C-alpha cells in the first residue's frame, strides 16, 4: 500500500483559495494525509465544539463510506475527499432536500472543471456522467432529541483517477477523464463546491427545494427513465418533489413518492 505522508500541492493551496472567496464554509480547514473518514473526524470535532464551517480534507481515507454503509473507494492522492460541519438547526425532513442541493453544488463544480460534460444528479446522492459515477454525497445529522442541531456534509469526487478497479471500472469516471482543459485542480473544485453551499445551504433549509426547481429538472439523471426501487415500486421517474422525494409514475397511473432507498434502471 502506498503510504501518504502529506497532501498534494494543489490541496495545500485550498485554505487560502477558500478564504479568498469570503464564505463561512471551509474555515478552519484541516488538511490530512491519511484518515479513516473525514466525516468521522467531523463528528468527533462537533462534540468538541468545532465551529460552523470547519472542514476536513484528506488525501486518503482508509474507511470512507457512502450511503447505507457502502464503501467509498478512491486511490490515494487522486480524489477530493472532504467533510464540512454545518451548525444549522433544522427539522429532519429538511435533510433529503439538503443532500440534493449538495449534489447540485458538486455537479456545478465538476462542470466548471470539465466544461461541456453532461453531468447529472441521480437521486438521492450520486453525481453521474453518462451513467458513470464521478462523485457521491453523504449528509449525516447530529441530533439533540428530535431536532437536527448540525449536519456533516461528506463529499467524494473522483478527480485525477484514470484507472479504476475492475469491479467498478464500468460504472465510474473522473474529472480528469472528462476534462479537455488540462489537469483538474482540486483546490479550485473544493472552493467552488463550498462557495455554492455557502450560498444555498440556508435557502434550502428555510424554504425547501422550490427555489432550486429549474436546476434540479435540468440535472435530473432519472427523469423519463424506467426505474425500480428496492421496495419493488416500478414505473417512470417523473421528477423530484419539493420535499426531496422521488416521484415515480406506476403503470396503473398512480404516482408513487419514494423517500429513501436506492432505485435502479430497468431494461
Backbone as numpy.savetxt, mean C-alpha at the origin, in Angstrom:
# Nx Ny Nz CAx CAy CAz Cx Cy Cz
22.87 -16.17 2.65 22.03 -14.96 2.65 22.90 -13.71 2.65
22.52 -12.77 1.82 23.24 -11.51 1.78 23.03 -10.72 3.07
24.11 -10.25 3.67 24.01 -9.47 4.89 23.96 -7.99 4.54
22.89 -7.33 4.93 22.73 -5.91 4.65 23.24 -5.12 5.85
24.27 -4.32 5.64 24.89 -3.59 6.75 24.44 -2.13 6.81
23.91 -1.61 5.71 23.52 -0.22 5.70 22.47 -0.02 4.61
21.79 1.10 4.66 20.81 1.38 3.61 21.53 1.96 2.41
20.89 1.87 1.25 21.49 2.37 0.03 21.54 3.88 -0.01
22.37 4.43 -0.89 22.52 5.89 -0.99 21.21 6.62 -1.30
20.34 5.98 -2.11 19.08 6.66 -2.43 18.20 6.79 -1.18
18.17 5.76 -0.34 17.37 5.86 0.88 18.00 6.81 1.89
19.32 6.95 1.87 19.97 7.88 2.80 19.51 9.32 2.53
19.11 9.61 1.31 18.63 10.96 0.97 17.17 11.18 1.34
16.47 10.11 1.71 15.03 10.20 1.91 14.61 11.17 3.02
15.24 11.16 4.20 14.78 12.09 5.24 14.83 13.55 4.81
15.91 13.95 4.15 16.02 15.35 3.71 15.00 15.66 2.63
14.78 14.73 1.70 13.83 14.96 0.62 12.41 15.08 1.16
12.06 14.21 2.09 10.72 14.27 2.68 10.55 15.56 3.47
11.57 15.97 4.21 11.49 17.21 4.98 11.28 18.42 4.07
11.89 18.39 2.89 11.73 19.50 1.94 10.28 19.66 1.50
9.52 18.56 1.47 8.13 18.64 1.04 7.25 19.33 2.09
7.70 19.33 3.36 7.02 20.08 4.39 5.83 19.41 5.05
5.57 18.14 4.76 4.43 17.46 5.35 4.73 16.93 6.75
3.70 16.41 7.39 3.85 15.87 8.74 4.32 14.42 8.74
4.04 13.69 7.66 4.40 12.28 7.61 5.86 12.11 7.17
6.50 11.08 7.73 7.90 10.83 7.37 8.89 11.47 8.31
8.40 12.08 9.37 9.29 12.75 10.33 8.85 12.42 11.75
9.74 11.86 12.56 11.11 11.44 12.22 11.10 10.18 11.36
12.18 9.98 10.60 12.32 8.81 9.76 13.47 7.96 10.28
13.20 6.67 10.46 14.19 5.72 10.96 14.61 4.81 9.80
15.87 4.88 9.40 16.39 4.05 8.32 17.07 2.83 8.91
16.63 1.66 8.48 17.09 0.40 9.05 17.71 -0.48 7.97
18.88 -1.03 8.26 19.47 -1.98 7.31 18.63 -3.26 7.27
18.31 -3.78 8.45 17.54 -5.02 8.54 16.59 -4.93 9.72
15.39 -5.47 9.53 14.44 -5.57 10.63 13.52 -6.75 10.35
12.79 -7.17 11.35 11.81 -8.24 11.10 10.67 -7.69 10.25
10.12 -6.55 10.67 9.01 -5.92 9.97 8.93 -4.46 10.39
8.86 -3.56 9.42 8.74 -2.14 9.78 7.42 -1.87 10.51
6.38 -2.64 10.19 5.12 -2.44 10.90 5.23 -2.87 12.35
5.97 -3.93 12.62 6.21 -4.32 14.01 6.98 -3.23 14.74
7.95 -2.63 14.06 8.70 -1.52 14.66 7.77 -0.37 15.00
6.85 -0.07 14.09 5.92 1.04 14.33 4.98 0.74 15.49
4.50 -0.48 15.58 3.62 -0.84 16.69 4.34 -0.72 18.03
5.57 -1.20 18.08 6.33 -1.10 19.34 6.56 0.37 19.71
6.91 1.16 18.72 7.19 2.57 18.99 5.92 3.32 19.40
4.78 2.91 18.86 3.52 3.56 19.23 3.26 3.41 20.72
3.60 2.26 21.29 3.42 2.04 22.73 4.35 2.93 23.55
5.44 3.37 22.91 6.41 4.23 23.59 6.19 5.70 23.24
4.98 6.01 22.75 4.56 7.39 22.47 5.29 8.04 21.29
5.65 7.24 20.29 6.22 7.82 19.06 5.20 8.77 18.46
5.65 9.85 17.83 4.72 10.88 17.35 4.04 10.51 16.04
2.96 11.22 15.76 2.29 11.15 14.47 3.29 11.44 13.36
3.30 10.59 12.34 4.18 10.79 11.20 5.47 10.00 11.25
5.80 9.44 12.41 7.04 8.65 12.50 7.01 7.52 11.48
8.15 7.29 10.84 8.22 6.36 9.71 9.46 5.48 9.83
9.28 4.21 9.50 10.39 3.25 9.52 10.58 2.71 8.11
11.83 2.75 7.63 12.16 2.31 6.27 13.29 1.30 6.38
13.15 0.16 5.70 14.15 -0.90 5.81 14.62 -1.37 4.45
15.91 -1.72 4.38 16.44 -2.38 3.19 15.99 -3.84 3.13
15.81 -4.43 4.30 15.49 -5.86 4.34 14.54 -6.13 5.50
13.53 -6.95 5.23 12.65 -7.45 6.28 12.77 -8.98 6.31
12.94 -9.51 7.50 13.05 -10.96 7.61 11.69 -11.61 7.86
10.69 -10.81 8.23 9.35 -11.35 8.48 8.29 -10.36 8.04
8.49 -9.76 6.85 7.50 -8.83 6.32 6.20 -9.55 6.03
5.09 -8.83 6.15 3.79 -9.49 5.97 2.82 -8.59 5.20
1.86 -9.26 4.57 0.76 -8.57 3.92 -0.54 -8.92 4.61
-1.67 -8.71 3.91 -2.95 -9.03 4.50 -3.09 -10.51 4.77
-3.86 -10.82 5.83 -4.22 -12.19 6.19 -2.99 -13.06 6.44
-1.90 -12.42 6.90 -0.71 -13.16 7.27 0.17 -13.58 6.12
-0.14 -13.17 4.90 0.70 -13.52 3.76 2.08 -12.87 3.90
3.09 -13.60 3.52 4.44 -13.07 3.63 4.75 -12.17 2.44
5.41 -11.03 2.75 5.85 -10.13 1.68 7.31 -10.43 1.39
7.58 -10.87 0.15 8.93 -11.23 -0.25 9.55 -10.09 -1.06
10.74 -9.65 -0.62 11.45 -8.60 -1.35 12.94 -8.84 -1.20
13.67 -8.99 -2.31 15.11 -9.20 -2.20 15.78 -8.03 -1.49
16.82 -8.32 -0.74 17.52 -7.30 0.04 17.98 -6.15 -0.85
17.64 -4.92 -0.43 18.09 -3.74 -1.11 17.37 -3.39 -2.39
16.33 -4.14 -2.76 15.68 -3.90 -4.05 14.29 -3.28 -3.92
13.68 -3.38 -2.76 12.34 -2.86 -2.59 12.31 -1.58 -1.77
11.13 -0.99 -1.71 10.87 0.13 -0.81 9.90 -0.39 0.23
10.39 -0.60 1.44 9.64 -1.22 2.52 9.53 -0.23 3.67
8.31 0.22 3.97 8.20 1.23 5.02 6.84 1.16 5.70
6.80 1.71 6.92 5.56 1.82 7.69 5.50 3.19 8.33
4.29 3.74 8.38 4.06 5.07 8.92 3.07 4.97 10.08
3.37 5.65 11.17 2.45 5.74 12.29 1.62 7.01 12.14
0.31 6.84 12.03 -0.59 7.99 11.92 -1.49 8.01 13.14
-1.30 9.02 13.97 -2.12 9.14 15.19 -3.39 9.92 14.85
-4.28 9.21 14.17 -5.54 9.80 13.73 -6.67 8.93 14.24
-7.46 9.45 15.15 -8.57 8.69 15.72 -9.69 8.58 14.69
-10.31 7.41 14.62 -11.42 7.21 13.69 -12.21 5.99 14.12
-13.38 5.84 13.52 -14.18 4.64 13.73 -13.58 3.49 12.92
-13.69 2.24 13.40 -13.14 1.10 12.64 -13.66 1.03 11.20
-14.88 1.53 10.97 -15.45 1.47 9.62 -14.67 2.31 8.62
-13.84 3.22 9.10 -13.06 4.07 8.20 -11.79 3.39 7.69
-11.43 2.24 8.24 -10.17 1.60 7.85 -10.17 1.08 6.41
-11.24 0.41 5.92 -11.19 -0.03 4.51 -11.04 1.13 3.52
-11.78 2.25 3.68 -11.52 3.37 2.78 -10.09 3.90 2.88
-9.53 3.90 4.09 -8.16 4.39 4.27 -7.18 3.53 3.49
-7.34 2.21 3.53 -6.44 1.31 2.81 -6.50 1.58 1.30
-7.68 1.88 0.79 -7.81 2.17 -0.64 -7.13 3.47 -1.02
-7.23 4.48 -0.15 -6.58 5.75 -0.43 -5.06 5.61 -0.35
-4.57 4.78 0.55 -3.13 4.49 0.57 -2.73 3.84 -0.76
-3.55 2.91 -1.24 -3.27 2.29 -2.53 -3.23 3.29 -3.66
-4.12 4.28 -3.63 -4.10 5.32 -4.65 -2.81 6.14 -4.58
-2.36 6.43 -3.36 -1.11 7.19 -3.20 0.07 6.42 -3.78
0.10 5.12 -3.52 1.18 4.28 -4.05 1.07 4.22 -5.58
-0.14 4.05 -6.08 -0.34 4.01 -7.54 0.18 5.27 -8.20
-0.17 6.42 -7.66 0.25 7.68 -8.26 1.77 7.83 -8.24
2.40 7.39 -7.15 3.85 7.48 -7.05 4.53 6.56 -8.07
3.97 5.36 -8.26 4.54 4.43 -9.25 4.39 4.99 -10.65
3.24 5.59 -10.95 3.04 6.18 -12.28 4.04 7.30 -12.52
4.31 8.11 -11.50 5.28 9.19 -11.68 6.67 8.62 -11.95
7.01 7.50 -11.32 8.33 6.89 -11.52 8.40 6.12 -12.84
7.25 5.66 -13.33 7.20 4.90 -14.58 6.07 5.46 -15.44
6.28 6.65 -16.04 5.22 7.31 -16.81 4.66 6.40 -17.90
3.35 6.40 -17.99 2.69 5.62 -19.02 2.34 4.21 -18.61
2.85 3.74 -17.49 2.53 2.39 -17.04 1.06 2.31 -16.63
0.34 1.26 -17.05 -1.09 1.14 -16.72 -1.29 0.59 -15.31
-1.01 1.40 -14.32 -1.05 0.97 -12.92 -2.48 1.03 -12.41
-2.94 -0.05 -11.79 -4.31 -0.13 -11.30 -4.32 -0.60 -9.84
-5.46 -0.39 -9.21 -5.65 -0.77 -7.81 -6.62 -1.94 -7.74
-6.16 -3.07 -7.21 -7.01 -4.25 -7.05 -7.52 -4.29 -5.62
-8.83 -4.18 -5.49 -9.44 -4.25 -4.16 -9.04 -5.55 -3.47
-8.67 -5.51 -2.17 -8.70 -4.32 -1.33 -7.36 -3.61 -1.13
-6.23 -4.23 -1.57 -4.97 -3.60 -1.14 -3.78 -3.85 -2.05
-3.98 -4.30 -3.27 -2.85 -4.58 -4.16 -2.77 -3.53 -5.27
-1.57 -3.22 -5.68 -1.32 -2.32 -6.80 -0.73 -3.16 -7.92
-1.39 -3.16 -9.08 -1.05 -4.06 -10.17 -0.73 -3.32 -11.45
0.03 -3.99 -12.31 0.25 -3.54 -13.68 0.07 -4.76 -14.57
-0.96 -4.71 -15.42 -1.27 -5.82 -16.31 -1.39 -7.13 -15.55
-2.04 -7.08 -14.39 -2.27 -8.27 -13.59 -1.11 -8.69 -12.71
0.00 -7.99 -12.79 1.17 -8.33 -11.98 1.32 -7.35 -10.82
1.64 -7.88 -9.67 1.71 -7.05 -8.46 3.01 -6.27 -8.39
2.88 -4.95 -8.24 4.05 -4.10 -8.06 4.15 -3.60 -6.63
3.03 -3.61 -5.89 3.05 -3.11 -4.52 1.87 -3.65 -3.74
2.03 -3.63 -2.42 0.95 -4.04 -1.52 0.86 -3.10 -0.35
-0.33 -3.04 0.24 -0.61 -2.13 1.35 -1.23 -2.92 2.49
-0.84 -2.58 3.71 -1.44 -3.18 4.90 -1.69 -2.08 5.92
-2.96 -1.88 6.30 -3.31 -0.89 7.31 -3.78 -1.63 8.55
-3.12 -1.37 9.68 -3.45 -2.04 10.94 -3.83 -1.00 11.98
-4.85 -1.31 12.76 -5.37 -0.37 13.75 -4.70 -0.57 15.10
-4.52 0.54 15.79 -4.16 0.53 17.20 -5.38 1.03 17.95
-6.01 0.16 18.73 -7.31 0.47 19.31 -7.24 0.66 20.83
-8.16 1.48 21.30 -8.41 1.63 22.73 -9.91 1.42 22.90
-10.28 0.29 23.50 -11.68 -0.08 23.53 -12.17 -0.36 22.13
-13.24 0.28 21.72 -13.79 0.08 20.38 -13.38 1.19 19.42
-12.48 2.05 19.86 -12.08 3.20 19.07 -10.68 3.03 18.52
-10.50 3.38 17.25 -9.17 3.37 16.64 -8.47 4.67 17.03
-7.37 4.56 17.76 -6.62 5.73 18.21 -5.48 6.10 17.27
-5.03 5.13 16.49 -3.94 5.37 15.53 -3.93 4.21 14.54
-3.23 4.41 13.44 -3.08 3.33 12.46 -1.61 3.23 12.06
-1.22 2.03 11.71 0.09 1.78 11.11 -0.14 1.43 9.65
0.40 2.25 8.77 0.27 2.05 7.33 1.56 1.40 6.84
1.47 0.15 6.40 2.63 -0.56 5.88 2.56 -0.66 4.36
3.67 -0.41 3.71 3.73 -0.43 2.24 4.97 -1.18 1.79
4.79 -2.02 0.79 5.92 -2.67 0.14 5.83 -2.46 -1.36
6.86 -1.90 -1.95 6.88 -1.63 -3.40 8.10 -2.31 -4.01
7.87 -3.08 -5.06 8.99 -3.66 -5.81 9.58 -2.55 -6.68
10.82 -2.17 -6.40 11.41 -1.04 -7.12 12.50 -1.50 -8.07
13.62 -2.00 -7.54 14.76 -2.34 -8.40 14.76 -3.78 -8.89
13.86 -4.60 -8.39 13.89 -6.03 -8.70 13.68 -6.29 -10.19
14.52 -7.12 -10.77 14.37 -7.50 -12.17 14.17 -9.00 -12.35
14.36 -9.75 -11.27 14.16 -11.19 -11.32 13.51 -11.64 -10.03
12.40 -12.37 -10.15 11.64 -12.82 -8.99 11.76 -14.33 -8.83
11.55 -14.84 -7.62 11.52 -16.30 -7.43 10.47 -16.94 -8.33
10.72 -18.17 -8.73 9.84 -18.84 -9.68 8.38 -18.86 -9.23
8.15 -19.00 -7.92 6.78 -19.16 -7.44 5.95 -17.88 -7.57
6.60 -16.74 -7.72 5.84 -15.49 -7.86 6.19 -14.72 -9.14
7.07 -15.27 -9.96 7.57 -14.54 -11.13 6.45 -14.16 -12.10
5.45 -15.03 -12.28 4.41 -14.77 -13.27 3.39 -13.74 -12.80
3.38 -13.43 -11.52 2.39 -12.48 -11.01 3.03 -11.26 -10.33
4.31 -11.01 -10.61 5.01 -9.89 -9.98 5.70 -9.04 -11.03
5.85 -7.75 -10.72 6.64 -6.85 -11.54 7.27 -5.80 -10.64
8.00 -4.86 -11.23 8.69 -3.84 -10.43 8.70 -2.52 -11.19
9.00 -1.45 -10.47 9.11 -0.14 -11.11 10.23 -0.16 -12.15
11.34 -0.82 -11.85 12.45 -0.88 -12.79 12.05 -1.55 -14.10
11.22 -2.59 -14.02 10.78 -3.28 -15.23 9.78 -2.46 -16.02
9.12 -1.52 -15.36 8.11 -0.69 -16.02 8.66 0.60 -16.58
9.75 1.09 -15.99 10.23 2.43 -16.30 11.12 2.44 -17.53
10.91 3.45 -18.37 11.78 3.69 -19.52 12.66 4.92 -19.28
12.59 5.46 -18.07 13.26 6.73 -17.78 14.50 6.57 -16.91
15.11 5.41 -16.95 16.31 5.20 -16.14 15.98 4.57 -14.81
17.00 4.27 -14.00 16.79 3.61 -12.71 15.87 4.42 -11.80
14.86 3.79 -11.20 13.97 4.52 -10.29 14.68 4.90 -9.00
14.20 5.96 -8.37 14.80 6.47 -7.14 13.84 6.23 -5.98
14.27 5.42 -5.02 13.35 5.05 -3.93 13.02 6.23 -3.03
13.96 7.14 -2.83 13.68 8.30 -1.98 12.56 9.15 -2.58
12.58 9.34 -3.88 11.55 10.13 -4.54 10.20 9.43 -4.46
10.17 8.12 -4.69 8.92 7.37 -4.60 8.35 7.46 -3.19
9.20 7.30 -2.19 8.76 7.41 -0.80 8.19 8.80 -0.51
8.90 9.83 -0.94 8.44 11.20 -0.70 7.10 11.45 -1.40
6.93 10.90 -2.60 5.67 11.07 -3.33 4.52 10.40 -2.59
4.73 9.17 -2.12 3.66 8.47 -1.40 3.27 9.24 -0.15
4.26 9.66 0.63 3.98 10.37 1.88 3.29 11.71 1.62
3.67 12.38 0.54 3.03 13.66 0.22 1.55 13.47 -0.09
1.23 12.44 -0.88 -0.18 12.15 -1.17 -0.94 11.79 0.10
-0.35 10.96 0.94 -1.03 10.56 2.18 -1.23 11.75 3.10
-0.25 12.61 3.17 -0.35 13.78 4.04 -1.54 14.65 3.62
-1.80 14.69 2.33 -2.92 15.48 1.80 -4.25 14.78 1.99
-4.28 13.43 1.84 -5.55 12.71 1.72 -6.01 12.01 3.00
-5.11 11.79 3.95 -5.42 10.96 5.11 -6.62 11.51 5.88
-6.57 12.75 6.28 -7.66 13.33 7.08 -8.96 13.41 6.28
-8.84 13.64 4.97 -10.03 13.74 4.14 -10.82 12.43 4.11
-10.13 11.32 3.92 -10.84 10.05 3.83 -11.38 9.64 5.19
-10.68 9.96 6.26 -11.16 9.60 7.59 -12.40 10.42 7.97
-12.41 11.69 7.61 -13.53 12.54 7.99 -14.71 12.46 7.03
-14.43 12.19 5.73 -15.50 12.31 4.74 -15.69 11.07 3.86
-14.90 10.01 4.10 -15.08 8.80 3.32 -14.49 8.92 1.92
-14.93 8.03 1.04 -14.33 7.91 -0.29 -14.98 8.80 -1.35
-16.01 9.54 -0.98 -16.72 10.31 -1.99 -15.84 11.24 -2.79
-14.90 11.91 -2.13 -14.03 12.85 -2.83 -13.01 12.15 -3.74
-12.88 10.84 -3.57 -11.89 10.08 -4.34 -12.56 9.23 -5.42
-13.87 9.46 -5.65 -14.64 8.61 -6.55 -14.03 8.53 -7.95
-13.69 9.66 -8.54 -13.16 9.65 -9.91 -11.83 8.91 -9.98
-10.97 9.15 -8.99 -9.66 8.47 -9.00 -9.82 6.97 -8.81
-10.74 6.56 -7.95 -10.97 5.13 -7.73 -11.50 4.46 -8.99
-12.44 5.10 -9.66 -13.00 4.50 -10.86 -11.95 4.38 -11.95
-11.07 5.36 -12.06 -10.01 5.30 -13.07 -8.98 4.22 -12.75
-8.83 3.92 -11.45 -7.78 3.01 -11.03 -8.26 1.58 -10.83
-9.57 1.35 -10.80 -10.15 0.06 -10.43 -9.74 -1.04 -11.41
-8.95 -2.01 -10.92 -8.47 -3.09 -11.78 -9.52 -4.17 -12.01
-10.57 -4.22 -11.18 -11.53 -5.31 -11.25 -12.82 -4.95 -11.99
-13.13 -3.67 -12.09 -14.43 -3.25 -12.62 -14.69 -3.86 -14.00
-15.85 -4.49 -14.13 -16.26 -5.10 -15.39 -15.77 -6.52 -15.59
-14.98 -7.03 -14.65 -14.46 -8.39 -14.77 -15.26 -9.35 -13.89
-15.27 -10.60 -14.27 -15.97 -11.61 -13.48 -15.06 -12.08 -12.35
-15.60 -12.05 -11.14 -14.80 -12.39 -9.96 -15.57 -13.34 -9.06
-14.83 -13.99 -8.19 -15.42 -14.86 -7.17 -14.73 -14.58 -5.85
-15.50 -14.44 -4.79 -14.93 -14.18 -3.46 -14.63 -15.49 -2.76
-13.86 -15.41 -1.69 -13.57 -16.60 -0.89 -14.85 -17.22 -0.33
-15.88 -16.38 -0.12 -17.15 -16.86 0.43 -18.06 -17.46 -0.63
-17.65 -17.40 -1.90 -18.43 -18.00 -2.98 -19.28 -17.05 -3.78
-19.31 -15.76 -3.42 -20.04 -14.79 -4.24 -19.35 -14.66 -5.60
-20.14 -14.74 -6.66 -19.58 -14.64 -8.01 -20.44 -13.72 -8.86
-19.78 -12.94 -9.69 -20.48 -12.04 -10.57 -19.52 -11.05 -11.19
-20.04 -9.93 -11.67 -19.25 -8.91 -12.34 -18.92 -7.80 -11.35
-17.63 -7.54 -11.17 -17.21 -6.45 -10.28 -17.76 -5.14 -10.82
-18.44 -4.39 -9.92 -19.19 -3.21 -10.37 -18.82 -1.96 -9.61
-17.57 -1.86 -9.19 -17.11 -0.65 -8.53 -16.92 -0.82 -7.04
-16.55 0.28 -6.41 -16.26 0.31 -4.98 -17.17 1.34 -4.33
-17.86 0.93 -3.26 -18.77 1.83 -2.57 -17.99 2.84 -1.72
-18.69 3.88 -1.27 -18.03 4.93 -0.50 -17.52 4.43 0.84
-18.02 3.29 1.32 -17.52 2.73 2.58 -16.39 1.73 2.37
-15.92 1.61 1.11 -14.79 0.74 0.82 -15.16 -0.67 0.43
-16.43 -1.00 0.39 -16.84 -2.36 0.02 -16.79 -2.53 -1.51
-16.46 -3.75 -1.92 -16.48 -4.08 -3.35 -17.89 -4.49 -3.75
-18.39 -3.91 -4.82 -19.72 -4.23 -5.32 -19.60 -5.26 -6.43
-20.40 -6.33 -6.31 -20.38 -7.41 -7.30 -21.82 -7.70 -7.73
-22.08 -7.58 -9.03 -23.41 -7.86 -9.59 -23.52 -9.35 -9.89
-24.34 -10.06 -9.12 -24.52 -11.49 -9.34 -25.32 -11.74 -10.61
-25.33 -13.00 -11.03 -26.04 -13.37 -12.26 -27.54 -13.17 -12.13
-28.07 -13.22 -10.90 -29.51 -13.01 -10.71 -29.89 -11.53 -10.64
-28.90 -10.65 -10.82 -29.15 -9.23 -10.80 -28.94 -8.56 -9.46
-28.84 -9.35 -8.40 -28.63 -8.78 -7.07 -27.22 -8.21 -6.95
-27.09 -7.17 -6.15 -25.80 -6.52 -5.96 -25.23 -6.92 -4.61
-24.15 -7.71 -4.63 -23.48 -8.11 -3.40 -22.48 -7.04 -3.00
-22.28 -6.91 -1.69 -21.36 -5.90 -1.15 -20.35 -6.62 -0.28
-19.11 -6.69 -0.73 -18.08 -7.46 -0.04 -17.23 -6.55 0.83
-17.08 -6.91 2.10 -16.35 -6.06 3.03 -14.98 -6.60 3.40
-14.73 -7.86 3.14 -13.45 -8.45 3.56 -13.13 -9.64 2.67
-11.92 -10.16 2.87 -11.50 -11.36 2.13 -10.80 -11.02 0.84
-10.62 -12.05 0.02 -9.97 -11.90 -1.27 -10.97 -12.20 -2.39
-10.71 -11.65 -3.55 -11.49 -12.00 -4.73 -10.54 -12.47 -5.82
-11.05 -13.37 -6.65 -10.22 -13.96 -7.69 -10.93 -13.82 -9.03
-10.16 -13.60 -10.08 -10.74 -13.53 -11.42 -11.23 -14.90 -11.84
-12.37 -14.93 -12.52 -12.95 -16.17 -13.01 -12.80 -16.23 -14.52
-12.25 -17.33 -14.99 -12.09 -17.50 -16.43 -10.82 -16.86 -16.96
